[in-house]
Amino acid sequence: MRFGVPERVEVEVVVYDAVGRLVCSLVRKSCEPGYYRVRWDGCDDLGRAVASGIYFVRFHAGNWTRTKKAILIR
């Protein structure tokens, strides 16, 4: 997944399962202007593989938030 930020901003990218439970945090840091790529390995924050299914990836940077659907197939 790729995202870009136009200015230095706090960025959070997190994954939720289909019922809204937090699965893992992919990014929680301040990012300089530019484009970034983040990859989810299909594991939760404890490193355990999660089940196949529908997940939601939420991107939050400053005042901007976007949620995208992701399908994990094992």
C-alpha positions as a printed NumPy array, in Angstrom:
array([[  0.   ,   0.   ,   0.   ],
       [  1.3  ,   3.431,  -0.841],
       [  0.529,   6.832,   0.583],
       [  1.928,  10.329,   0.325],
       [  2.05 ,  13.342,   2.609],
       [  2.566,  16.943,   1.421],
       [  4.128,  18.185,   4.672],
       [  5.611,  16.868,   7.908],
       [  2.712,  15.23 ,   9.725],
       [  1.905,  12.501,  12.231],
       [  0.812,   9.409,  10.308],
       [ -1.069,   6.375,  11.54 ],
       [ -1.838,   3.305,   9.427],
       [ -3.767,   0.578,  11.229],
       [ -5.598,  -2.624,  10.274],
       [ -9.02 ,  -3.588,  11.653],
       [-10.938,  -6.828,  11.204],
       [-14.461,  -6.985,   9.78 ],
       [-16.075,  -6.318,  13.179],
       [-13.882,  -3.313,  13.95 ],
       [-11.271,  -4.83 ,  16.278],
       [ -7.752,  -3.468,  15.95 ],
       [ -5.53 ,  -6.133,  14.37 ],
       [ -2.237,  -4.265,  14.075],
       [ -0.56 ,  -0.902,  13.769],
       [  1.597,  -0.632,  10.666],
       [  2.74 ,   2.986,  11.059],
       [  2.609,   5.431,  13.968],
       [  5.198,   8.13 ,  13.413],
       [  5.957,  11.565,  12.09 ],
       [  6.643,  11.5  ,   8.339],
       [  8.461,  14.036,   6.217],
       [  6.876,  15.135,   2.912],
       [  7.001,  12.399,   0.293],
       [  5.635,   9.047,  -0.745],
       [  5.786,   5.926,   1.38 ],
       [  5.063,   2.241,   0.946],
       [  3.827,   0.027,   3.753],
       [  3.299,  -3.711,   3.645],
       [  1.154,  -5.828,   5.937],
       [  2.428,  -9.367,   6.47 ],
       [ -0.976, -10.728,   7.528],
       [ -0.042, -10.886,  11.215],
       [ -1.385,  -9.108,  14.269],
       [  0.667,  -6.909,  16.61 ],
       [  1.896, -10.02 ,  18.441],
       [  3.175, -11.64 ,  15.238],
       [  0.391, -14.221,  14.98 ],
       [ -1.006, -14.983,  11.528],
       [ -4.614, -13.833,  11.185],
       [ -7.341, -15.714,   9.334],
       [ -8.289, -15.176,   5.717],
       [-11.017, -12.586,   5.381],
       [-11.902,  -8.95 ,   4.887],
       [ -9.911,  -6.3  ,   6.729],
       [ -9.937,  -2.518,   6.728],
       [ -6.797,  -0.408,   6.543],
       [ -7.192,   3.091,   7.971],
       [ -4.77 ,   5.825,   6.91 ],
       [ -4.749,   8.929,   9.109],
       [ -2.483,  11.949,   8.523],
       [ -3.258,  15.323,  10.093],
       [ -6.887,  16.177,   9.22 ],
       [ -7.087,  13.505,   6.519],
       [ -8.458,   9.996,   7.065],
       [ -9.198,   7.302,   4.526],
       [-10.226,   3.676,   4.99 ],
       [ -9.657,   0.998,   2.354],
       [-10.905,  -2.581,   2.228],
       [ -8.315,  -5.365,   1.988],
       [ -8.898,  -9.06 ,   1.389],
       [ -6.433, -11.516,   2.905],
       [ -6.299, -14.952,   1.292],
       [ -4.079, -17.61 ,   2.827]])
